[in-house]
Amino acid sequence: MERVNDAPKPPLTTTTSILPAAIIIGIAVVTLATFMIVNLVANPTVTTSTTQPVIVGGLATARSNAPVAGCHQAGSPPGNILGALLVPVHTVSAGPIVHANGGAGDYDCLAYLTSQTTAGSLLGFYRTHLEAQGWSFFSSGSASGEPQLLFQKAGTDTFYWVVGITVTHASGGTLAWTYRIYQNSSTI
């Protein structure tokens, strides 16, 4: 075997430029900044309204929700559910507000009320007002045969909320009924 006598050579030198990577990063930053500016200009802030809808031809909404105001406690129901705490004109409380679970579980509030109206007018009042606020109607009629409507809406607190209106007695133009609002852990 013959000895190979190659003279040692220095390693090859290549210069690696970071210019292509810097150009890509620069394009990404400019694109991001452009879209952020477009987003700020094209998307003005959205203001939410808590005004009640005006329903023509039905019972008027009472100026005060005093008969059901006791159902509003610190943080419950959440803001997007509070609109359901309304009553028609000529409605008075027929007893104290009852908080059925008393803090031992899901939120549950029951009010016993009387109104100078008919069952159809009362149920129509809640059907039109709650549906106008985004509540979903899902049931009518109770197990005991009393006129009843049930509505459901997702709260901003991650719970579903149910409002139930049940007519319990009608006599001489006076209607006895219950208003119930409670927190439900799942959709119905």
C-alpha positions in Angstrom: 0.0 0.0 0.0 1.1 3.2 -0.9 0.9 6.1 1.5 -1.3 8.9 0.6 0.3 12.1 1.3 -2.3 14.8 1.1 -1.3 18.0 2.6 -3.6 19.2 5.4 -6.1 21.8 4.3 -8.0 24.2 6.4 -11.8 23.5 6.7 -14.1 25.1 4.2 -15.5 28.4 5.3 -19.0 29.3 4.5 -20.7 32.4 5.7 -24.3 31.9 6.8 -26.4 35.0 6.7 -29.3 35.6 9.0 -30.7 38.1 6.5 -33.4 35.7 5.1 -34.6 34.8 8.5 -34.7 38.4 9.5 -36.7 39.3 6.4 -39.3 36.6 7.3 -39.6 37.8 10.9 -39.9 41.4 9.6 -42.8 40.4 7.2 -44.6 38.6 10.0 -44.3 41.7 12.4 -45.5 44.0 9.7 -48.5 41.7 8.8 -49.4 41.4 12.5 -49.3 45.1 13.0 -51.4 45.7 9.9 -54.1 43.4 11.0 -54.1 44.8 14.5 -54.6 48.3 13.1 -57.4 47.1 10.8 -59.1 45.3 13.7 -59.0 48.5 15.8 -60.4 50.6 13.0 -63.0 48.2 11.7 -64.3 46.8 15.0 -65.8 49.6 17.2 -66.7 48.7 20.7 -70.1 47.1 21.2 -72.4 48.5 23.8 -75.0 46.3 25.3 -78.5 47.4 26.2 -80.5 46.3 29.1 -83.7 48.0 28.1 -86.9 45.9 28.0 -88.5 45.3 24.6 -91.8 47.1 24.0 -94.5 44.5 23.2 -97.5 45.9 21.5 -101.0 44.6 22.4 -100.2 42.7 25.6 -99.9 43.4 29.3 -97.6 46.3 30.1 -94.5 45.7 32.2 -94.6 47.1 35.7 -92.3 50.0 36.4 -90.9 48.2 39.4 -90.0 44.5 39.7 -90.5 44.7 43.5 -92.6 41.5 43.7 -89.6 39.5 42.4 -86.7 41.8 43.3 -85.8 39.5 46.3 -84.7 36.9 43.8 -81.7 39.1 42.9 -78.9 38.4 45.3 -75.2 39.2 45.1 -74.0 37.7 41.8 -77.2 35.6 41.1 -78.7 35.6 38.7 -76.0 36.8 36.3 -76.4 40.0 34.3 -77.7 38.4 31.2 -80.5 36.6 33.2 -81.6 39.6 35.3 -84.0 40.8 32.5 -86.2 37.9 33.4 -87.0 39.5 36.7 -90.0 41.3 35.5 -93.7 41.3 36.2 -96.8 42.7 34.5 -98.7 45.7 35.8 -101.1 45.2 38.7 -99.0 42.4 40.2 -98.4 42.2 43.9 -96.6 39.8 46.2 -98.8 37.1 47.9 -96.1 36.0 50.3 -92.4 36.1 51.0 -89.7 35.2 48.4 -88.6 31.6 49.0 -85.0 30.5 48.3 -85.6 26.8 48.2 -82.0 25.6 48.4 -80.9 28.3 50.9 -77.3 28.2 49.5 -77.1 24.4 49.7 -77.0 23.8 46.0 -78.1 25.4 42.8 -79.8 28.8 43.0 -83.6 28.5 43.3 -86.0 31.4 43.9 -89.8 31.2 44.2 -92.3 34.1 44.4 -96.0 33.8 45.1 -97.9 36.5 43.3 -101.3 37.8 42.3 -102.3 39.8 39.3 -105.5 41.4 37.9 -105.5 39.6 34.6 -106.3 36.3 32.9 -104.1 33.2 32.6 -103.8 33.6 28.9 -102.7 37.3 29.2 -100.2 36.5 31.9 -98.6 33.5 30.0 -98.6 35.6 26.8 -96.8 38.4 28.6 -94.0 36.1 29.7 -93.8 34.3 26.4 -93.4 37.4 24.4 -91.1 39.2 26.8 -88.8 36.3 27.6 -88.5 35.2 24.0 -87.6 38.7 23.0 -84.7 38.6 25.5 -83.4 35.3 24.0 -85.0 32.8 26.3 -86.0 29.5 24.7 -89.5 28.2 25.4 -89.4 24.5 26.1 -92.5 23.3 28.0 -96.1 24.2 28.7 -98.5 22.7 31.2 -97.6 21.3 34.6 -98.0 17.7 35.8 -101.0 18.8 37.9 -102.7 20.3 34.8 -102.2 23.9 35.9 -101.3 26.4 33.1 -97.5 26.7 33.1 -94.7 27.9 30.8 -91.0 27.0 31.2 -88.1 28.9 29.5 -84.4 28.3 29.4 -81.3 30.5 28.7 -77.6 30.0 29.1 -76.1 32.4 31.7 -72.8 34.1 31.6 -71.9 32.1 34.7 -71.7 28.8 32.6 -75.1 27.5 34.0 -78.4 27.2 32.3 -81.2 29.2 33.9 -84.9 28.2 33.9 -87.9 30.5 34.5 -91.2 28.9 35.3 -94.6 30.7 35.4 -97.4 28.6 36.9 -101.0 29.7 37.3 -102.3 28.2 40.6 -105.8 29.7 40.9 -108.1 32.1 39.1 -111.1 33.7 40.7 -113.1 36.9 39.9 -110.4 38.5 37.7 -107.7 37.8 40.2 -105.0 35.3 39.3 -102.8 33.6 41.8 -99.5 32.4 40.3 -95.9 31.5 41.0 -92.7 32.9 39.5 -89.7 30.6 39.8 -86.2 31.1 38.5 -83.5 28.5 39.1 -80.1 27.5 38.0 -79.8 24.2 36.1 -76.5 22.4 35.6 -77.4 21.2 32.1 -79.5 22.0 29.1 -83.0 20.6 28.9 
